[in-house]
Amino acid sequence: MLNDIPARWRTVSNKGTMQLLGASLDPRMVSMVEVAARVTDAQIQRASALSHRAMVEPLALAVGMSQREAESCGDVLDALQVIIDLADNLTDADEDRSRGLDLATRYEGLPLPALQCLPPLMMAAVMGALPGLFPAPRRAQAAALRTTSVLSRMVLGQLAPGDSRERIDGASGQQGLLLCLPLWLTHDGSPEADRRLREVERWAFLFGCTWQLHQDVLDAPSDRRAQSALARGILAVRAAWPTMAPFREHEALAPEALMAGGLC
């Protein structure tokens, strides 16, 4: 259950994540990554949420991965969350500035060219680390390809109008699919693995959609349309809740556990 929340689930600035990124980046770039991670942590705290690690680690353990592998999945999701948040903030810089959120101030005066280069550099570091983090028989290459495919659809979602369903599905729903990393790494091609993957991916997509819907309510607390959209999103994801571990009643990712942990 998420009632006893590990400290590493409350932040993306974890030692394993910083080591993952720092292994191939110049130390001066690592210091910039640390600034970006602090911005993501501030966004997590503002939403009274937890990092994606809080969901991917229990799922990794449930599909038979070791504790070390589960924490490595969390390291990867931490890094991806920082990358996605920075790319999103760069994309929305003009809109955010109109709301009084200046990019340079948020990122402690880091030069814009460096900020623009950070996401691809960090992504290269993450993809380069996957084979070492998850050696065979884990399917690191397949997981990397699936991750890249999801991220490409997130970019297309980001290009959609801000209040459109395409934006929510693409930018937010696709991000939810990244929680399926343990399934991509362990998939053995069996019918049972296929069924489990379909079920969890459907849930993860709908669950990811609620993140943007929740953000919309935070941005406009009195907007009844935003409140209604979030309520519908929560109903949809609850109807699609997986039936296997760790999603069942009293398990780590049961509906009541995620809601109590501020994740739904």
C-alpha positions as a LaTeX table, in Angstrom:
\begin{tabular}{lrrr}
\hline
Residue & $x$ (\AA) & $y$ (\AA) & $z$ (\AA) \\
\hline
Met1 & 0.00 & 0.00 & 0.00 \\
Leu2 & 1.06 & 3.60 & $-0.48$ \\
Asn3 & 0.20 & 4.64 & 3.06 \\
Asp4 & 3.86 & 4.24 & 4.10 \\
Ile5 & 5.43 & 6.26 & 1.28 \\
Pro6 & 9.19 & 5.87 & 0.69 \\
Ala7 & 11.06 & 9.17 & 0.48 \\
Arg8 & 12.31 & 8.31 & $-3.04$ \\
Trp9 & 8.71 & 8.38 & $-4.32$ \\
Arg10 & 8.32 & 12.05 & $-3.36$ \\
Thr11 & 11.13 & 13.34 & $-5.60$ \\
Val12 & 12.80 & 12.78 & $-8.94$ \\
Ser13 & 16.14 & 13.94 & $-7.51$ \\
Asn14 & 17.15 & 10.45 & $-6.49$ \\
Lys15 & 20.73 & 9.19 & $-6.33$ \\
Gly16 & 20.12 & 6.43 & $-8.88$ \\
Thr17 & 18.60 & 8.85 & $-11.38$ \\
Met18 & 21.42 & 11.34 & $-11.02$ \\
Gln19 & 23.97 & 8.54 & $-11.44$ \\
Leu20 & 22.15 & 7.30 & $-14.54$ \\
Leu21 & 22.36 & 10.76 & $-16.11$ \\
Gly22 & 25.76 & 11.68 & $-14.75$ \\
Ala23 & 27.51 & 8.59 & $-16.15$ \\
Ser24 & 27.75 & 10.08 & $-19.66$ \\
Leu25 & 27.18 & 13.83 & $-19.25$ \\
Asp26 & 29.76 & 16.50 & $-18.56$ \\
Pro27 & 29.63 & 17.51 & $-14.85$ \\
Arg28 & 28.62 & 21.03 & $-15.87$ \\
Met29 & 25.60 & 19.61 & $-17.68$ \\
Val30 & 24.79 & 17.42 & $-14.68$ \\
Ser31 & 24.51 & 20.57 & $-12.56$ \\
Met32 & 21.93 & 21.85 & $-15.05$ \\
Val33 & 20.07 & 18.55 & $-14.89$ \\
Glu34 & 19.89 & 18.98 & $-11.11$ \\
Val35 & 18.24 & 22.38 & $-11.61$ \\
Ala36 & 15.70 & 20.84 & $-14.01$ \\
Ala37 & 14.99 & 18.06 & $-11.50$ \\
Arg38 & 14.26 & 20.66 & $-8.81$ \\
Val39 & 11.70 & 22.31 & $-11.11$ \\
Thr40 & 9.98 & 18.94 & $-11.61$ \\
Asp41 & 10.02 & 18.36 & $-7.85$ \\
Ala42 & 8.33 & 21.73 & $-7.33$ \\
Gln43 & 5.61 & 20.75 & $-9.80$ \\
Ile44 & 5.08 & 17.44 & $-7.98$ \\
Gln45 & 4.79 & 19.25 & $-4.66$ \\
Arg46 & 2.39 & 21.82 & $-6.10$ \\
Ala47 & 0.07 & 19.02 & $-7.21$ \\
Ser48 & 0.47 & 17.17 & $-3.87$ \\
Ala49 & 1.46 & 14.16 & $-5.97$ \\
Leu50 & 4.20 & 11.54 & $-6.11$ \\
Ser51 & 6.68 & 10.72 & $-8.85$ \\
His52 & 5.94 & 8.07 & $-11.47$ \\
Arg53 & 8.41 & 5.86 & $-9.60$ \\
Ala54 & 5.68 & 5.26 & $-7.01$ \\
Met55 & 3.71 & 3.30 & $-9.60$ \\
Val56 & 6.40 & 1.67 & $-11.71$ \\
Glu57 & 8.29 & 0.07 & $-8.81$ \\
Pro58 & 5.32 & $-1.96$ & $-7.47$ \\
Leu59 & 4.46 & $-3.04$ & $-11.02$ \\
Ala60 & 8.05 & $-4.15$ & $-11.64$ \\
Leu61 & 8.07 & $-6.27$ & $-8.49$ \\
Ala62 & 4.69 & $-7.79$ & $-9.38$ \\
Val63 & 5.99 & $-9.04$ & $-12.75$ \\
Gly64 & 8.98 & $-10.74$ & $-11.13$ \\
Met65 & 11.72 & $-8.14$ & $-11.32$ \\
Ser66 & 14.21 & $-7.82$ & $-8.47$ \\
Gln67 & 14.23 & $-4.89$ & $-6.06$ \\
Arg68 & 17.31 & $-3.52$ & $-7.82$ \\
Glu69 & 15.61 & $-3.79$ & $-11.20$ \\
Ala70 & 12.45 & $-2.18$ & $-9.81$ \\
Glu71 & 14.45 & 0.77 & $-8.50$ \\
Ser72 & 16.24 & 1.04 & $-11.85$ \\
Cys73 & 12.81 & 1.28 & $-13.52$ \\
Gly74 & 12.11 & 4.10 & $-11.08$ \\
Asp75 & 15.40 & 5.79 & $-12.00$ \\
Val76 & 14.44 & 5.69 & $-15.68$ \\
Leu77 & 10.95 & 7.06 & $-15.02$ \\
Asp78 & 12.42 & 9.84 & $-12.85$ \\
Ala79 & 14.72 & 10.87 & $-15.69$ \\
Leu80 & 11.94 & 10.71 & $-18.29$ \\
Gln81 & 9.71 & 12.84 & $-16.08$ \\
Val82 & 12.37 & 15.56 & $-15.89$ \\
Ile83 & 12.89 & 15.40 & $-19.66$ \\
Ile84 & 9.18 & 15.62 & $-20.39$ \\
Asp85 & 8.57 & 18.47 & $-17.94$ \\
Leu86 & 11.47 & 20.51 & $-19.32$ \\
Ala87 & 10.38 & 19.93 & $-22.94$ \\
Asp88 & 6.83 & 20.88 & $-21.99$ \\
Asn89 & 7.96 & 24.06 & $-20.24$ \\
Leu90 & 10.11 & 25.03 & $-23.22$ \\
Thr91 & 7.17 & 24.49 & $-25.56$ \\
Asp92 & 4.82 & 26.55 & $-23.39$ \\
Ala93 & 7.34 & 29.30 & $-22.57$ \\
Asp94 & 5.37 & 32.13 & $-24.21$ \\
Glu95 & 2.06 & 31.03 & $-22.67$ \\
Asp96 & 3.65 & 30.62 & $-19.25$ \\
Arg97 & 5.29 & 34.05 & $-19.49$ \\
Ser98 & 1.87 & 35.60 & $-20.01$ \\
Arg99 & 0.86 & 34.01 & $-16.69$ \\
Gly100 & 3.91 & 35.40 & $-14.91$ \\
Leu101 & 6.07 & 32.24 & $-15.12$ \\
Asp102 & 9.42 & 33.21 & $-16.62$ \\
Leu103 & 11.54 & 30.33 & $-17.94$ \\
Ala104 & 14.89 & 31.81 & $-16.90$ \\
Thr105 & 13.65 & 32.45 & $-13.37$ \\
Arg106 & 12.21 & 28.96 & $-12.99$ \\
Tyr107 & 15.46 & 27.38 & $-14.16$ \\
Glu108 & 17.71 & 29.60 & $-12.03$ \\
Gly109 & 19.12 & 31.64 & $-14.89$ \\
Leu110 & 20.32 & 28.72 & $-17.03$ \\
Pro111 & 20.98 & 29.92 & $-20.60$ \\
Leu112 & 18.22 & 29.10 & $-23.08$ \\
Pro113 & 20.52 & 27.25 & $-25.53$ \\
Ala114 & 21.58 & 24.90 & $-22.74$ \\
Leu115 & 17.96 & 24.32 & $-21.68$ \\
Gln116 & 17.02 & 23.49 & $-25.27$ \\
Cys117 & 19.85 & 20.97 & $-25.53$ \\
Leu118 & 19.17 & 19.25 & $-22.20$ \\
Pro119 & 16.20 & 17.04 & $-23.23$ \\
Pro120 & 17.98 & 15.29 & $-26.14$ \\
Leu121 & 21.18 & 14.94 & $-24.11$ \\
Met122 & 19.29 & 13.42 & $-21.18$ \\
Met123 & 17.35 & 11.11 & $-23.49$ \\
Ala124 & 20.59 & 9.87 & $-25.05$ \\
Ala125 & 21.93 & 9.18 & $-21.55$ \\
Val126 & 18.81 & 7.23 & $-20.57$ \\
Met127 & 18.69 & 5.14 & $-23.74$ \\
Gly128 & 22.41 & 4.46 & $-23.53$ \\
Ala129 & 22.03 & 3.19 & $-19.97$ \\
Leu130 & 19.15 & 0.76 & $-20.59$ \\
Pro131 & 21.22 & $-2.28$ & $-21.71$ \\
Gly132 & 23.45 & $-2.00$ & $-18.64$ \\
Leu133 & 20.55 & $-1.53$ & $-16.26$ \\
Phe134 & 18.55 & $-4.39$ & $-17.77$ \\
Pro135 & 20.81 & $-7.04$ & $-19.33$ \\
Ala136 & 19.39 & $-10.11$ & $-21.06$ \\
Pro137 & 17.00 & $-11.79$ & $-20.66$ \\
Arg138 & 15.38 & $-8.38$ & $-20.10$ \\
Arg139 & 14.34 & $-6.81$ & $-23.39$ \\
Ala140 & 16.15 & $-3.45$ & $-23.15$ \\
Gln141 & 16.19 & $-2.76$ & $-26.90$ \\
Ala142 & 12.48 & $-3.49$ & $-27.31$ \\
Ala143 & 11.70 & $-1.30$ & $-24.29$ \\
Ala144 & 13.81 & 1.54 & $-25.73$ \\
Leu145 & 11.98 & 1.33 & $-29.07$ \\
Arg146 & 8.58 & 1.30 & $-27.34$ \\
Thr147 & 9.57 & 4.27 & $-25.19$ \\
Thr148 & 10.71 & 6.25 & $-28.23$ \\
Ser149 & 7.45 & 5.46 & $-30.03$ \\
Val150 & 5.43 & 6.73 & $-27.07$ \\
Leu151 & 7.50 & 9.90 & $-26.80$ \\
Ser152 & 7.01 & 10.61 & $-30.51$ \\
Arg153 & 3.22 & 10.50 & $-30.05$ \\
Met154 & 3.58 & 12.78 & $-27.02$ \\
Val155 & 5.23 & 15.36 & $-29.29$ \\
Leu156 & 2.27 & 15.16 & $-31.69$ \\
Gly157 & $-0.09$ & 15.57 & $-28.74$ \\
Gln158 & 1.82 & 18.63 & $-27.62$ \\
Leu159 & 1.17 & 20.19 & $-31.04$ \\
Ala160 & $-2.61$ & 19.79 & $-30.70$ \\
Pro161 & $-4.77$ & 22.70 & $-29.46$ \\
Gly162 & $-4.44$ & 23.23 & $-25.71$ \\
Asp163 & $-8.06$ & 22.43 & $-24.85$ \\
Ser164 & $-8.49$ & 19.51 & $-27.25$ \\
Arg165 & $-9.00$ & 15.82 & $-26.56$ \\
Glu166 & $-6.06$ & 15.13 & $-28.87$ \\
Arg167 & $-3.80$ & 17.14 & $-26.56$ \\
Ile168 & $-4.93$ & 15.24 & $-23.46$ \\
Asp169 & $-4.71$ & 11.83 & $-25.14$ \\
Gly170 & $-1.38$ & 12.52 & $-26.82$ \\
Ala171 & 0.58 & 14.52 & $-24.27$ \\
Ser172 & $-0.87$ & 13.04 & $-21.08$ \\
Gly173 & $-2.38$ & 9.66 & $-21.95$ \\
Gln174 & 0.72 & 8.59 & $-23.85$ \\
Gln175 & 2.89 & 9.63 & $-20.91$ \\
Gly176 & 0.91 & 7.23 & $-18.75$ \\
Leu177 & 2.02 & 4.38 & $-21.01$ \\
Leu178 & 5.60 & 4.87 & $-19.79$ \\
Leu179 & 4.48 & 3.21 & $-16.55$ \\
Cys180 & 4.42 & $-0.03$ & $-18.55$ \\
Leu181 & 8.23 & $-0.12$ & $-18.78$ \\
Pro182 & 8.48 & $-3.29$ & $-16.60$ \\
Leu183 & 6.05 & $-5.10$ & $-18.93$ \\
Trp184 & 8.03 & $-4.08$ & $-22.00$ \\
Leu185 & 11.23 & $-5.31$ & $-20.37$ \\
Thr186 & 9.83 & $-8.69$ & $-19.30$ \\
His187 & 7.42 & $-9.54$ & $-22.13$ \\
Asp188 & 8.02 & $-13.16$ & $-23.20$ \\
Gly189 & 5.66 & $-13.31$ & $-26.18$ \\
Ser190 & 3.14 & $-15.58$ & $-24.46$ \\
Pro191 & $-0.64$ & $-15.08$ & $-24.80$ \\
Glu192 & $-0.81$ & $-14.37$ & $-21.06$ \\
Ala193 & 1.85 & $-11.66$ & $-21.35$ \\
Asp194 & $-0.02$ & $-10.15$ & $-24.32$ \\
Arg195 & $-3.29$ & $-10.08$ & $-22.36$ \\
Arg196 & $-1.64$ & $-8.50$ & $-19.34$ \\
Leu197 & 0.09 & $-5.90$ & $-21.48$ \\
Arg198 & $-3.14$ & $-4.89$ & $-23.23$ \\
Glu199 & $-4.98$ & $-4.57$ & $-19.93$ \\
Val200 & $-2.30$ & $-2.55$ & $-18.16$ \\
Glu201 & $-1.61$ & $-0.33$ & $-21.17$ \\
Arg202 & $-5.29$ & 0.60 & $-21.42$ \\
Trp203 & $-5.34$ & 1.47 & $-17.72$ \\
Ala204 & $-2.05$ & 3.40 & $-17.95$ \\
Phe205 & $-3.30$ & 5.48 & $-20.87$ \\
Leu206 & $-6.53$ & 6.44 & $-19.09$ \\
Phe207 & $-4.66$ & 7.03 & $-15.85$ \\
Gly208 & $-2.21$ & 9.30 & $-17.62$ \\
Cys209 & $-5.08$ & 11.33 & $-19.04$ \\
Thr210 & $-6.20$ & 12.16 & $-15.49$ \\
Trp211 & $-2.86$ & 13.90 & $-14.83$ \\
Gln212 & $-3.63$ & 16.64 & $-17.36$ \\
Leu213 & $-7.26$ & 16.78 & $-16.28$ \\
His214 & $-6.12$ & 17.25 & $-12.70$ \\
Gln215 & $-3.68$ & 19.96 & $-13.79$ \\
Asp216 & $-6.52$ & 21.74 & $-15.60$ \\
Val217 & $-8.48$ & 21.86 & $-12.33$ \\
Leu218 & $-5.43$ & 23.17 & $-10.47$ \\
Asp219 & $-5.01$ & 25.90 & $-13.09$ \\
Ala220 & $-8.69$ & 26.89 & $-12.99$ \\
Pro221 & $-10.26$ & 25.70 & $-9.71$ \\
Ser222 & $-13.62$ & 27.36 & $-10.41$ \\
Asp223 & $-13.98$ & 25.95 & $-13.95$ \\
Arg224 & $-16.87$ & 23.48 & $-13.76$ \\
Arg225 & $-16.06$ & 22.03 & $-17.16$ \\
Ala226 & $-12.58$ & 21.13 & $-15.96$ \\
Gln227 & $-14.03$ & 19.60 & $-12.79$ \\
Ser228 & $-16.53$ & 17.55 & $-14.81$ \\
Ala229 & $-13.84$ & 16.37 & $-17.23$ \\
Leu230 & $-11.67$ & 15.20 & $-14.33$ \\
Ala231 & $-14.61$ & 13.37 & $-12.74$ \\
Arg232 & $-15.34$ & 11.58 & $-16.03$ \\
Gly233 & $-11.66$ & 10.72 & $-16.44$ \\
Ile234 & $-11.51$ & 9.16 & $-12.98$ \\
Leu235 & $-14.65$ & 7.12 & $-13.67$ \\
Ala236 & $-13.14$ & 5.86 & $-16.95$ \\
Val237 & $-9.86$ & 4.76 & $-15.39$ \\
Arg238 & $-11.56$ & 3.07 & $-12.46$ \\
Ala239 & $-13.72$ & 1.08 & $-14.91$ \\
Ala240 & $-10.54$ & $-0.08$ & $-16.68$ \\
Trp241 & $-8.60$ & $-1.00$ & $-13.53$ \\
Pro242 & $-6.50$ & $-4.15$ & $-14.12$ \\
Thr243 & $-7.48$ & $-7.36$ & $-12.36$ \\
Met244 & $-4.00$ & $-8.74$ & $-11.68$ \\
Ala245 & $-1.31$ & $-7.91$ & $-9.12$ \\
Pro246 & $-0.47$ & $-5.25$ & $-7.97$ \\
Phe247 & $-3.82$ & $-3.63$ & $-8.87$ \\
Arg248 & $-6.16$ & $-5.75$ & $-6.78$ \\
Glu249 & $-7.87$ & $-4.72$ & $-3.55$ \\
His250 & $-5.41$ & $-4.05$ & $-0.69$ \\
Glu251 & $-2.40$ & $-4.21$ & $-3.07$ \\
Ala252 & 0.05 & $-1.43$ & $-3.87$ \\
Leu253 & $-1.77$ & $-0.07$ & $-6.94$ \\
Ala254 & $-5.36$ & $-0.71$ & $-5.91$ \\
Pro255 & $-7.67$ & 2.26 & $-6.62$ \\
Glu256 & $-7.99$ & 3.20 & $-2.96$ \\
Ala257 & $-4.20$ & 3.08 & $-2.52$ \\
Leu258 & $-3.52$ & 5.45 & $-5.43$ \\
Met259 & $-6.23$ & 7.86 & $-4.35$ \\
Ala260 & $-4.90$ & 7.91 & $-0.78$ \\
Gly261 & $-1.41$ & 8.56 & $-2.14$ \\
Gly262 & $-2.51$ & 11.56 & $-4.17$ \\
Leu263 & $-2.05$ & 9.79 & $-7.51$ \\
Cys264 & $-5.62$ & 9.69 & $-8.77$ \\
\hline
\end{tabular}
